[in-house]
Structures are given as C-alpha cells and as structure tokens.
C-alpha cells in the first residue's frame, strides 16, 4: 500500500508520463512533460527508489555543489501534481524519469499504485520514435491503445504491434490489465536530425495531448523555439545537396500518402479543432490563429544534421519507386510504426513491420 501525505484530493486527475531513453527520440516526450511541470509549477510529491530499478553504470548519478556542500542526484522517476483551474478544472499527475534498467513489472506496479491512490481516471504515456518523415511537414502523432472500447470512444488506433518494446509499451499493458484506461501518444522524429532537443515534436505531442484531455496547455516560448528549429534545419539541409534531395523524396512520399486525407470529413475535423482553440484569442495560447506565436503549430531551435561521432550525416539513398507506387525495398513506414507505437527510436521505421 502506498500512503500519500500532503497531496490534496484531485479533480478528475489524468496521469501523463514520459521516460528518457529508448522511447524518447529527440527528448521530445520527456521535454513535453517537463514543459507541463514548469508551466503549471508542478510540486513533486514522490520519487521511486533508484536502488530498485536502475543500473548506475548505465545511468550514472551526478555530483553537484550546494553552497560548498557536495550532493548527489540519483537517476530516478519522480511524480508531481499540477492543479489546473479554469471553467473545467482538471488536475494532472506528471510522471517523468528514465526508463528503468531492471524490475519493470515492479516499476509499473508502483506507478499504478500511485494512480490508484490518487484516483487517476486515465493514463497518457508520451513517446517519440525515429521515422522516415521530413522535418518540413507537420510531425505525425499517433494515438494508440490496447482497449477496443477506448479506441472507438476517443478515435484512437488499437495497437497491433508485435516485437521488442520499451517501458511505454509495458506500462500501457500493465494499465490495461489493471483496468485503468491508458493511451500512448507517439511523435515521429526525422531520423536524419535526431539530436535533441526537438521542440517541433514536443509541440506536436502537446497539441495532441491538449485535444485528448480537453485542456488548454500554455505553450510559453515553445512555438517560437519550434519555428527557430525548423529554420535552422532548413539552413543546414540546404548546405548538403544529398540531404536536400533525400528530404525532397520524403516530402513527395508523405504528400502522396496523405492525399486521401484531403476529404470533406478530414477538413471538417480540422475546422472543429480550430474552433475549439480560437476562444483564447490571438497570440495567447492554443486558441491563437495559425502562425501567431501562441498557436501550437509545427515550427522549428537550431539543431544539427550532423552525427557527433562521424561528422555530417549521410542518409541512405531513398528506395526507388516502382511503377505501382511501391518501393523495391524499405518503406516509408512512419504512419504504421508510429500508430503501433512500439518502434524503438534507435531504429528506422522501415523495419517496423
């Protein structure tokens, strides 16, 4: 039994979790939860015992000076609470840490123990993976769940993935078996610009989270950072003709794949989404007009198209297009693998199937 002290009774709480490591390409997911904690001034109320779950040779503790006194910060997972007011108040329980090295079942049981004690109504786990997606297009974010009823009610994909998984997949299944509604949101990060941070992917995750839990999320300077990131990657890509050609190929593949989405139903959904956001007024948050600083659009912080160990990234030649529109090996794969939500961020999506 987990006993919580100093935590007030929460209003319709939702748990939002993200973990650094395998499930966090570009640090997009963990940065999203850190943003929520910072903007809403989250108060940490619990931390899991690092001895139980972490290999300190893999995730080493850090030493720092506090007024001349040496202190140690151990790698762990912390839980905080944010109280969100407004017309429809709802509290969040934020879980942010590092993917554990061991005892994953005990780790998930401890997280679920907190969820039970706090009366959490739904768990949302954020993740990010590397994919064959161009940085010049909106970041694909897929919502998946193992619960068929939840998939229908929230218009999510029911996961069909089979293969290696990370703590995001394990925690989602643990929630399902415990009867706790759970959703995973996955952002696809361009594999050729994978170095953190990636504010554009973080912004896309927060956009989707905002729609899922029906809460207005303050963006701070995130939209501006996302635009700066896009400009920086554009400039670096233009300096390398091979990268520029590869990005163009990805753009063509993405645009072709999305043509069926330009339907009346899809347009109507996007318009409804815009109307829900516009109440906040221009430049004040998610309700701002597209392109204004407060609107949660995709934009881009200067990042790099370079591999720190080998210099400039040289992406593989894109697969040749066959007359029927297929490829002679490999596939775009971003949407399928992101929808399943289990492709490791260290792997390319063309092997996800």
KACORZI-V767075 format. One record per helix or strand of 3 or more residues. SS is the DSSP state (helix for helix, strand for strand). FROM is the first residue (numbers start at 1). TO is the last residue. If there is no record, write none. Layout:
BEGIN
<<SS FROM TO> <SS FROM TO>>
END
This chain:
BEGIN
<<strand 14 20> <helix 25 39> <strand 43 47> <helix 50 53> <strand 62 66> <strand 69 73> <strand 77 82> <strand 92 98> <helix 104 118> <strand 122 131> <strand 141 145> <helix 148 154> <helix 167 177> <strand 182 190> <helix 191 193> <helix 199 213> <helix 222 238> <helix 241 261> <helix 264 280> <helix 334 340> <helix 349 351>>
END
